[in-house]
Amino acid sequence: MKGSFWTPHRDGKLRKMWGKRKASEIATELGTTPNAVIGRIHRILGTYQEKIAKQLAATQEVARRRRKLREKRQHAIIRTMLRRIDAGLPRDKAIERAPSGGRHVAINRSCDRPIEGGCPTNW
């Protein structure tokens, strides 16, 4: 099996030349491509990990906000359905009138109420 192109010796040369010469010049001297030189220096300096961590954090924040908004909407739908059922509207009619917007609200058939995560005991 062939070893890695990037040896500690080549990494040292790359570090010394980085910032003083162009990536294409460094690549020619080391016998590789400019993209390989740029990729390696980013991995050595840790800038890829920082970038990936920032992107992951941003993605998780967007997902958290969407989840919170979805939960808020679902709770509002469920509250409205329960009010209509308590006011005497048949359960099926209350479900039918609920705005779904392509989303589904779970209905627990054992207690005949719209729920999330099980049939609560304190209706």
Secondary structure as the mmCIF struct_conf table of DSSP 4:
data_model
#
loop_
_struct_conf.conf_type_id
_struct_conf.id
_struct_conf.beg_label_comp_id
_struct_conf.beg_label_asym_id
_struct_conf.beg_label_seq_id
_struct_conf.end_label_comp_id
_struct_conf.end_label_asym_id
_struct_conf.end_label_seq_id
BEND BEND1 PHE A 5 PHE A 5
HELX_RH_AL_P HELX_RH_AL_P1 PRO A 8 MET A 17
STRN STRN1 TRP A 18 TRP A 18
TURN_TY1_P TURN_TY1_P1 GLY A 19 LYS A 20
STRN STRN2 ARG A 21 ARG A 21
HELX_RH_AL_P HELX_RH_AL_P2 ALA A 23 LEU A 30
TURN_TY1_P TURN_TY1_P2 GLY A 31 GLY A 31
BEND BEND2 THR A 32 THR A 32
HELX_RH_AL_P HELX_RH_AL_P3 PRO A 34 LEU A 45
TURN_TY1_P TURN_TY1_P3 GLY A 46 GLY A 46
HELX_RH_AL_P HELX_RH_AL_P4 THR A 47 ASP A 86
TURN_TY1_P TURN_TY1_P4 ALA A 87 GLY A 88
HELX_RH_AL_P HELX_RH_AL_P5 ARG A 91 ARG A 97
BEND BEND3 ALA A 98 ALA A 98
TURN_TY1_P TURN_TY1_P5 GLY A 101 GLY A 102
STRN STRN3 ILE A 107 ASN A 108
TURN_TY1_P TURN_TY1_P6 ARG A 109 ASP A 112
STRN STRN4 ARG A 113 PRO A 114
BEND BEND4 GLU A 116 GLY A 118
BEND BEND5 THR A 121 THR A 121
#
